Amino acid sequence: MNETTEHSPKSYGVAVTLCGIFGTLGIHHFYLEDWWHGIADLILVVLTFTFFFQGYIGLFFITLLIDAVHTIVIFYLLIVENWRDGQGRLIVLGNPTA
């Protein structure tokens, strides 16, 4: 990832809202053009539901816990403006160009 001090043109409010509502699905990662994190979140959700419907309750709870902790960490990092979009630009509150 190319980390710069440049601010992302993506909306802080939209990113935080998407993470808060659809965090385990990774929709916020797709919005931020962080494709690999988004795909990983989707795979984790599919695995979670697959384990549940196949009767592997232990694996279901493990994958659910991993996905929940990951979402909480990303949500926190977004809120404190310490998360970057797919191009390595910080997601910040307010007008980043001002």
Secondary structure as UniProt FT lines:
FT   HELIX           12..22
FT   HELIX           23..25
FT   HELIX           27..31
FT   TURN            32..33
FT   HELIX           35..54
FT   HELIX           57..79
FT   TURN            80..81
FT   TURN            86..87
FT   TURN            96..97
//
